[in-house]
Amino acid sequence: MINDDLFVIKKEVLPTNLYEITMDTINEAEFNDFLENHAVSKIQIIQNNESTYDIVARLNWKKGDFHLVTTRGHKRSWVSLDRLVRHLKSKTDLIPQISLILSDPQKK
C-alpha cells in the first residue's frame, strides 16, 4: 500500500516582479548618482525575451551586477536601443564601458 501523504507536490506562486527578490537592483536616482560620481565601472545592455533592452550596472565599490529598476521596483526597459543610448548620454558626459548582449530570436 502506498501512502499518498508521501507524495506532496508543493505549488508555489511566484511574484510577478522577480527583480525585487532575485536580483540586486538600483533605482534610477541611485544609478544617475553613481554615474555622476564615476562609481559605475561597466554597463551591460541586455535584450530580453520581449525584445526590449534592460540595463545592468557593475559598480566600482560593490560586488555583483545591479539591474536598473523604477522607483516602484519594476524593471526599467527600453523598446528602442537608440532611446536607451540617448537616455544614458543625457545623464553624464563620461559613460563607462558598455557591452551589448542580444537575445537569440530562435529561442523565443
C-alpha positions in Angstrom: 0.0 0.0 0.0 1.3 3.4 -1.0 0.8 6.3 1.4 -0.4 9.3 -0.6 0.9 11.6 2.1 4.5 10.9 0.9 3.9 12.4 -2.5 3.1 16.0 -1.8 3.5 18.5 -4.6 4.2 22.0 -3.4 2.8 24.6 -5.6 4.5 28.0 -5.3 3.1 31.2 -6.6 5.9 33.5 -7.6 5.5 37.2 -7.5 5.2 39.0 -10.9 8.1 41.2 -10.1 11.1 38.9 -9.7 13.5 41.8 -9.9 12.6 42.7 -6.3 13.6 39.3 -4.8 16.1 37.5 -7.1 18.5 40.2 -8.3 20.4 43.1 -6.8 18.8 46.3 -8.1 19.3 50.0 -8.1 16.8 52.6 -8.9 17.2 55.4 -11.5 18.1 58.1 -8.9 20.9 55.9 -7.5 22.1 54.9 -11.0 22.3 58.6 -12.0 24.1 59.5 -8.9 26.6 56.6 -9.4 27.2 57.7 -13.0 27.9 61.3 -11.9 30.3 60.2 -9.3 32.1 57.8 -11.7 31.1 54.8 -9.5 29.9 52.7 -12.4 32.7 50.6 -14.0 30.6 48.8 -16.6 27.2 48.9 -18.1 25.6 45.9 -19.8 22.6 46.4 -22.1 20.7 43.2 -22.3 18.0 42.4 -24.8 15.4 40.3 -23.0 12.8 37.9 -24.4 10.3 40.7 -25.1 12.8 42.3 -27.4 13.2 45.2 -25.0 16.5 46.4 -23.5 17.5 46.4 -19.8 20.5 48.0 -18.1 22.7 46.1 -15.7 25.4 48.1 -14.0 28.6 47.0 -12.3 29.8 49.3 -9.5 33.4 50.0 -8.5 32.8 49.6 -4.8 30.4 46.7 -4.6 30.5 43.1 -5.9 27.9 41.9 -8.3 25.7 43.3 -11.1 22.8 45.6 -10.4 19.7 45.7 -12.5 18.1 49.1 -13.1 14.5 49.4 -11.8 12.0 52.1 -11.4 11.2 53.7 -8.1 8.4 51.3 -7.6 10.7 48.3 -8.1 9.6 47.3 -11.7 12.3 46.6 -14.2 13.2 49.6 -16.4 13.2 48.6 -20.0 13.5 50.4 -23.3 11.9 49.4 -26.6 14.5 51.2 -28.7 18.2 50.8 -28.3 18.6 54.4 -29.7 16.4 55.8 -27.0 18.3 53.9 -24.3 21.7 55.2 -25.5 20.2 58.8 -25.8 19.0 58.4 -22.2 22.4 57.3 -21.0 24.1 60.2 -22.8 21.7 62.7 -21.2 22.8 61.6 -17.7 26.5 62.2 -18.0 29.3 63.1 -20.3 31.6 60.3 -19.2 29.9 56.9 -19.9 31.8 53.8 -18.7 32.5 50.7 -20.8 29.2 49.3 -22.4 28.6 45.8 -23.6 25.5 44.7 -25.6 24.0 41.3 -25.2 21.4 40.3 -27.8 18.9 37.5 -27.3 18.7 34.6 -29.7 15.5 35.0 -31.8 15.4 31.2 -32.3 14.9 30.6 -28.5 11.7 32.7 -28.1 
